[in-house]
Amino acid sequence: MKKIIALLIAFVMVFSLSGCGKKETRDKNKIYLDFEIVDNGYGYQWLKDACREFEELVKDKDYDGEEGSKKPGVVCKVVPKDGSLTALDAMQRSGTEVFFGGGSASNLVRTGNLLDITDVLNEENYDGGTTSIVEMMYPESIPLTTVTNQNTGETRFYTIPTYEIYSGMTYDKDKFDEFGFYFAKDSSVGTDYYDDVTGEYVYFVNEGDLNVANRSCGPDGIDGTYDDGMPSSLVELIQLYSYMAYNGVTPLQIPGQYLYEADFATEGLYTALMGATGARTTFDFTGEVDIVKQFRTDDYAFKNSDGNAYLEDFYMPVVETVEVTEETGYYTTWSVERYYALTLMNICKKQGWFADGANPDVDSTSHNVSQFRFISGGYNDGVGGQAKRVGTMSTGSYWYNESLNSFTNFDDFYIYNPSVEYRNLCWMPLPVNIFTSVTGEEGEVETCIGTMESTKGEVQAISQAHANCVYFNDNVRNDAATYEALKDWIRFFHSREQLEKTTIRRGFKSALKYEVRNLDEITNFEERAALKQLMIDSSWMDFDDQGNVVWESFYKLLADYVDQSFVVRFSANNDTFLSNIGDQSPFKRGENSSVCYAGGKIYVKSLYQDSADNAMKCFVRTMLDYNDWDGVYKGNLAPAKIKSSVDNIDIGWGGYFPAVPN
């Protein structure tokens, strides 16, 4: 990824920019709308396609110009930017009307150059005139798109959420199908495997068995859904990786050059383990969290069903459930789920489960090369050999578009492997429990860390790694005709029909509430045929001669899965969060997140470069305590400085566990 972060901070960079007269050379009898967008792996052809449709839609509409003159139609120009958008303080001189990229409206609006779009967003123009764009927004996203006048209490909208990406992992479905890397429903339909890491017998489906009825219910606890056969606990994920290695498949790909890519896996896992309610607490600071109260250096974190310890490098966390308020929000960084998520990378390093290129000291493998290696796993690598087989890759959900647009990885792969029609690489559902397998049955089971975990399963919680918005130049108000055209474009681009088309063209959804319809739901023959052809042209889906689905793309499956899941969005409506939402936010998720970025060094890099480092030390170094909280807390009350009666415990590296409450 060419620094997604550049897209998020571009609006605060200052560039002197001329061009205030760029439209003086244009036809004064036409209306022009200019769009700036930074590619960063997302592509922009989808925006060009949408603009061409808009031009066609309004080509015969007359907009009133100066002194009652008419201006028929609109000309849209998409301007790709290299690395950054026009700086906020140069917007009005730029002449550009629409900007794709940016974060909080409160940061963007500070120059006074952003257009207030409240009125058009509140129009009920959708679903037969019953729904507004505001109603299509997720409630937790609204605080970031608005600014509230502290004197009047009035809230106004200045941005609209656009696309969002997620933290997590991708799995190679072709390899899973070939080797049977799915947990079996029971021993009668599976192959037994003794996992010497956990000291347990595990049952996977037989090699090549594609009967989903033979798979476990997966993390959601429901048979017949997308996650069937996927690991439902962290222990099962460890066992799956062990089974992959046993079959000659390397479990996990991350790039040595950008090891923060590993944060996507730990953040995705951390969020899934906490669940929707728990993960929202990390932003809202309301609810309960299971925190690590201390580490028992005389006991181990992992024990099998016989009570025997394994993975003995990890100490047992003593867990306590605490109530979180805004005054004690630092508790959220002490969660036991975060500790166990960090152990995954530690275990992969110790077991040799990282694919080639993960060690930053010997191989500065880029994200581009890592993606190609993952795509090519088991196939011709283009240099006369067979690429090593890899089971999963840690990355953000953007990666597929990146390998299609910014890089030529997929094009190159199909050139080198002309007999391969389609590579099935899918978004991976992640475990919801630490120890206990989800069975789909009612009831709870006590685990070895003393907490209670449901075995029934739950809706998957997905971590939003990044979100972007679209915002508009306030100087458009100086030209009534252009202003009306811009409002028409906002209505058009955010109609449900266009959101559906843009999703298929772009690959991923906008951060708004809408659906991409199944073709069977469309009764109009021409409309169904047109949408089907768009799916084929955009490599969203493909069909055989009888109209049956041959394959569904990475993003089609991801969009369906997100619809069935709960996205934990990087947003909240409290003073502490809203005052700390910049690039260095202590609540940042995903790339270079503060809860995985230990002591100024990326966690996985520290595992390679410091032989004494481990998950426990990283967890302690990246915890916030009440002293840290004093620097970020913005509530009305003083931050709660809760002292502990528990002795600080020396964890053997010259540091001590932070003070925690009884």
N, C-alpha and C positions, 0 to 999 in steps of 0.2 A: 504494500500500500504506500503510495507516494505521500506519506505524512498526512493522514486524514486531519490531523490537528491543524494543518495550514488552513483548511476550509473553515474551521471553527474560530480561528483567531484572526482571520483575514480582515474582519470588519474593524479591528482596533489598530491596524497598522496604518501608518501615515505615509501617503505618497503624494507628491505634488503631481497634479494631473491637469493637463490642459484639455481642450476639446469642447469648450463651452459653445463654440459656434459650429459644431459638426453638422447640425441639422439645417444650417443656413444654406448649405449647398444642395439640399434636397428639394423635391417638388413640394411647394407650399400648399398645393391642393390635395395632398395626401396626408394621412396620419401614420406616424411611425412609432412603434414600440420597440425599444431595445432591451435585450435581456443579457445580463452577465451571469456566467456560471463557471465554476472551477470543476474540471473533470474529476481528478483524484480517483480514477478507477470506476466512477459511476457511469461515465459516458454522458452524452447530451443529445444524441440523435432523437431520443424520445421527446425532448423538448422541441426540437425542430419539427418533428412530425405533428405534435399537438398544435404548434403555431401555424403550420400549413392548413390544418383543419379549421382553425379559428379564422384565418384569412378567407377561406372559402365560405364559412358560415356568414360572415359579415360583409362580403364583397359588394353587396347591393344596398347596404345600410348607409344612409346619409347622416353624417355627424355635422352638427352646426359649427361652423368656423367663425372667423371674425366678420362682423357686420352682416351676419345672416348667411354667409356663403356656405356651400355644401362641400363636405369632404367625404367622398364615397370610399368605403372599405378601410382596411388597416394593413400596413406592411410591417411584419415582425422580423427582427434581426437578432439572431442568437450569437452572442460574442463569447466564445470560450476564453477564459483567462488563465494565464500561466502562473499558478501558485497563489494568487490573491485577488480578491475583488477590490473595486475602487474604495478607498478609505472613506469613512463616514463623513469627515469634514470636507471631502472633495466631491461628494455626491451631487450636489446641486450644480456644480460646474461641469459634471461629466455628461449630463444629458441623458443618461441611462435611466429607464423607468423601473425595471424589475431586477432584483438581485437574488440569486439562489445561493444561500449560505448564510450562516449566522446562528446565534444562540439566543440569549435572553433579550426580550424587548427592552427591559430596563437599561441594559448596557447599550443597546443599539440606539435608543431614542435620545440619548444624552446630548447629541448635537442639535437636536431640533429639526433634522433633515428628513425624518421618516414620516411617511404618510399615515394619517389616522384612517383606518379602514373599518372602523366599528360598524358604521351604518350598513355597508354592503355585506359584511359578515353576518349581520343579524337579519338580513332579508330571508324570508321563507320561500325560497325558489326551488326547493328540492323535494322529491317524493310527492309530486303533485301539489306543491305549495304548502307543505306542512313542516318542512325541516330547513334549518339554517346551517351555514358553515360552522357557526359557533356550536350548535348542537351536535355536529359531527366530530368535534374535538373531544379528546379524552379529558375528563375533568382535571386530572393531575397535570396536564400540559398547559392548561389555561394560564396559570400564574407566570409562565415564561413568555407567553405571547401578549401579555397585557402590561399596562402601567396604571397604577392607581394614584390619583391625586390625593395626597395626604390631607389637604385642606377640605376638599369637598367629599372625599370618599368615592368619587366617580371612577369607574374602571373603563379604560379605552383599549382597543386592540390595535396593534401595530405590525404584527407578523402572523403568518399562518404556518403551522407545522408541515414540513414536506416529508422526505424520506427519513427512515431511521434504520440503524443497523444494530445487531445483537452480538453479545459475547457468547462464546460457546465453542463447539467443535463440529467438524464435518467428518462423516464416515464414508468409507468406500463400500457401497452396497454390493458392487460386483464381487468383492472379496468376501463380504459377509455371506452372500448367497453361495459362493463356491465352497467355502470352508465350513459353513454352518456356524458362524459366529453369533448365534442367537441362543439365548437360554431356553431350554426345553420346558414345555408345560409340566412334564413329569418324567420319571426315569423310563417309562415304557416307550417313549417316542424320542429318546435322546441317546447320545453317546456319553458314557461316563469318562470323566477326566479327573485325575487326582492332581490338585493344584498344590505343589510343594511350597508355595509362598504362604498360603493361608492354612495349609494342612487339612483341606476339606475336599471331598468328592463333589464335583460339579457336573451337571448334565447340560450339554449343548445339543441342538438338533443335529441330525446326521448330515454329512457333507452333501451339498446339492439339494437338500430338502427345502423346497419352496412353499410347502404347505403351512400357511400362517397359523392354522389351527393347532399346530404342534408346538407353537412358541408360547412362552410365558406371557402373562398379561402386561408386562412392562411397568414403567413408573406410574402410569395413570390408573392402574388396577382394573382396567377394562379390556376384555378380549375383543379382538377384531379392529383395533385402532392402529394408528401409525407407529406407535412405540412398542408394539408387541415384540418380545424377545430381547429388547434392549435392557441393559443393566439398570436395576431399580434401586440399588444401594451402592455406596462407594466401594464396599467390599466386593460386590459383583463386578464392578468396573475393574478392580485390581485383578480379579480372577479372569475376566475377559482378556485383559492385556497379557496375562500369563499364558493363556491358551493360544493367543495370537503368536507369541514368541515361540511356543512349542511347535506351531505349524509353520515356522519360518517366515512369519509376517511381522515386520517391525511395528510396534503398537502406535507410536506417536511421532508426528512430524512437526518440528518448530524450526524457525530459521536462526542460525547463529548470529547473523548480522543484526537482527531486530528481535531479540529475545523477549521484548515486551509482548510479542505475540502469544507467549505462554500465559500472560495475564488474562487473555480471552477465555482460556479453559478454566483457570482458577475462579475468575469472576462468574462465569456461567455456572460452574459447579456450586460455588458458594451460594448463589441466588437460588438455584434449584433445591439445594438442601434446606435452606431457610424456609422455602415456600413463599407463596404470594403475600401472606399476612406478615410474616417475619421479615421478608426482604423490604416491604414497604416501610417498616419501622426504621430502617437505616436512613431514610430520607425524611419521614414524617415525625420521627422521635416520639411516637406514641405506641404503646403496646408492651409486650413482654419479649425478652430475649434470653436464651440459654447462654450464659457466659462462662468462660473458663475462669474459675476462681483461683486455682493454682495448679501446678503440675506436681504430680507425685513421682519423685525420682526413684522410688522403690517399687514402681508398678509400671505396666506397659499399656499403651493405647489400643493395641490390637490383640484380641484373643478369639480363638475359634470356639466352636460349640462344645468342645471338650474342656474348655477353660485353659488351654495351652496358649502361651504368648507367642506371637510371631511379629516380624518387623520390629525387633526389639530396640531399635534406635529411637523410638517415639515413646515419650512418657505419657502416662495416663493423665488426662485433664480431669480435675475435680469441677463438676458443673453445678451451677446454681441458676435458677430462673429469677430474673429481676425485672422490675417495672421500669420502662424507659420513658422519660419526659424530655422536653427540650433542654432542661437544665442538666440532665444526665445522658445526653445523646452520645457521649463518648463510649457508653456501654456497647453500642452497636458494633464497634470494632473489636470487641472482646468475644464475639460469638464463637461457640464451639464449632459451628459449621465452617467458619472461615479457617479455623485451625486445620480441620480435616481436609478442606479443599487444598490448602498449601501442601499437605503431606503427599498429595498425588504426584506433584512434580518431583518431590524429594525421592519418592519410591521409584519413579521412572528413571531418575538418574542412577540410583543405586543398583537397579535391576538391569540396566543397559537397555531400556525400552525406548530411548530416544532414537529417531532415525539419524542417519549421517547428516552432519551440518549443524548440529545443535551446540557444539562446543565453540564458544566465541574466541577461545585462545588459539585454536588450530584451524578453524574454518569459518570465514565470514560469509556464510551462505545467505543470500538475500531472500526476501519473501517471494520474489519472482521465481527464483530457482527452486525454492521449496515447494511452491505451488506446482511447478512443472513436474518435479519429482513425484509428488503425490498423485497427480493426474496420470503419470506414466508408469506408476507402480505395477510391475509384472509384465510390462509391454516394452516395445522398442523405445529406447531412450534417445534415438536420433544420432548416437555416436557409435553405433555398431554393437551395442550391448542391450541387456535387459535391465530396466530400472528395478531396484529393489522394491519388493511389495511392502506397502505401508497401510495400516488399518484405519488410522484417524489422523486428523490434522487440527491443531489448535489455531483458531483464527476468528476474525469477525465475519459476519454473514455477507459482507461486501465482496469477499474474495472472488466469488464466481464471476461477477461482473468485471472485476479487475483483470482476471485471466482471459476474458473475452474482449476487453476494450483497451486497457492500458498496455497489456502484454499480449503476445500472440500464442500463449501456451496451448489453448485448445486447437487453434489452427495448426500449430506445429505438430501436436500429438496426432491429429487425424491424417496429416501428411505422412508421418512416419508409420502410422498404423492404419492403412486404408481399409482393412477388413473389419475394423471396429466401427460399428454404426453409431454407438452412443455410450458414453461413460456415465454410469449411475453413481453419482457422488451426492450424498444427501446430508441435510442438517440432522444432527444427532440429538435425540432426546436424552437428557441427563438424569442421573439418579436423584431421588427425592429423600432417601434415607441414608444414614451413615452405615449402619450395620444390618438392619432388618430388611429382608427381601419383601417386596410388595407381593401379596398373594391374591388380592382382590376380595379378601374376606373381611368381615367386620372384626374389630378387636384391636387391642394394642399389646405390644410385647415389650418387656423391660430389656434394655440393652446393657452392655457392659460399662457404659459411661453413666448409667443411672438415670437416663432420660427415657421418656415414653415416646415411641414412634408408632404411628399408625401403619398397619400392614395393608390397608385398603387402597392406598394410593390417593393421588390428588391431581388437580390441574397443574400442569407444568408452569413454573415461574421462570420467565426468560428475562435476562438482564439486557436492558438497552445500553449499548456501549456509546453510541453517538446519536444525536438527532440534529436535524437542520431545519431551517425555516426559509420562507420567501418573504422579502420585504420590499418596499416601494419608495420611490423618490417623492418627497413632498412637493417639489417644484412643479409636478404635473398639474397642480391646482392653477397654475398660471395660464394654462391652455385648456379651456373648457371642453373642446372637442377631444383632445387626447385623454383628458381625465375620464370622460364618458367611455371612451374605447378601452381604457385600462380597467374600468369597473366591469365592462362586458367580458374582458379576458378573465378576470378573477372569477366571475360567475361561470364562465365556460370551463375553465381549467379545473374547477372544483366541483363540477357537476358529477353525479355518480357515474354517468356514462363515460365521461372523460377520465375520471379516476380509474375506472376499470380498464380502459384502453391503455392509459399511461402505465399502469401496473404491469400489464402484459408486455408492453414494449420495453420498459425499463428493467423488468425482472422482479422488482420488489415494491412493496406497498408504501403508500404515504401514511404518515402517522395520524390518520383520521379513521373514523368508524364507517366502514363501508365494506361491501363484499364483492369479490370477483365471482360472478355467477357460474354455476355449472351449466353446460350447454343444454342439458335436459330440462332446465328450468325456463328456457326461452321458447315461447310458443310461436313467435313470429319466425317464419322460415328464413326470410332474407336477413333478419337481424342475427339469427343463430349462425347462418352460413358465413356472414361477414366476420363475426367474432371468432368462429372456428378457424377461418383463414388467417386472421391476425395471430392466433395462437401458433399456427404452423409457421408463419413467416417469422415470428419472433422467437422460435425455438422454445416456446412455452409448453407445448404439448405436440405430440404427433399421433397420427391415426393410421390404421390399415385401410384396405379397400372397403371393408365392411363397416367402417366408422368406429371400430373399437380402438381404445387408447393403447398405443404401442409403448409410449413412455411419457412421463411427466418430468419437467425440468426441475432442477434444484430449487428454483425460486417458486415454482408452482407448489411444490410440496411444502416449502418453508411457509408460504403465505397461508396455506390450509392449516398448517400446524400452529402458526401464530394465532389464527382465528380461534383455535381450540384451547389456547393457553392464556396465561396472564402475563402481560409485559410489565415489568417493573421499570417504569420510565424515570429518567434522570430529572425529576422535578418534584416539587413540594411547595406547599403554601405556608411556610413559616419563615420568620425573619432570619434565623440562623442559616437555613439552606439558601434563601434568596440572596443573602449577603456574601455567599461563598460559592458562586457558581462559575467562576472563571476557570481558566485552564489549570490552575494550581489548586483547584478545589480539593479539600480533604475528603469529599464525598464522591470524587470522580470514580467512574467504573470503567473497566476495560483497559485500554492502552495506557501504560504508565500509571496505573491507578495507585493512589497513595497507600491502599491497604495491601498492595503486593510489591511495593517499591521500597525495599528495605535499606535504610541507611544510605540513600542516594544511589544504590546499586540495584539493578533489576534482579529479582529473586533468583531466577534460574542461573543467571550469570554468577551470582555469589556462590551457588552450589558447585560450580565448576572451579571458581577461582579461590575459594576458601574451603579447604577440606574439612574444617571444623564447623562449617555452617550447616544448618538444618532447618526444617519447617518450624520447629518450636522457637528457635531464635529469631527467625524472620517474623513470626507471628508476634512475638513480644516487641520487636523493634518497630513494628508498624501499628501497634495499638496506640490509640489516643488516650491520655489520662486526663484528669480534671485540670491539670496545669495547661495541657495543650488546648483543652476545650475553652479555657478562659480567653484564648486568642481568637476563637472563631464564633463563639456563642454571642447571639444578638438578641436574646429574649429580654423581657422586662425585669425578671428576677435575677439574682446573682447565680452563677453556675454552682451546682451542688458539689461541694468539695467533701466528698464522703471519705472518711478515713477508715482504715481497716484495723481490726484487732488480730488479724492473721499475720504471723511473722512473714516478712519478705523471704522468698526462697531463692537461694543461690542456684542457678540452673547451669553452672559450670562453664560460663564463658566470660566471667568478669562483670556480669550485669545481674540485675535482680528483677524479679517479676514486679510489675507496678502494684501499688497499693489497691486493694479491692475491698468491698464491703463484706460484712459477715453474711 
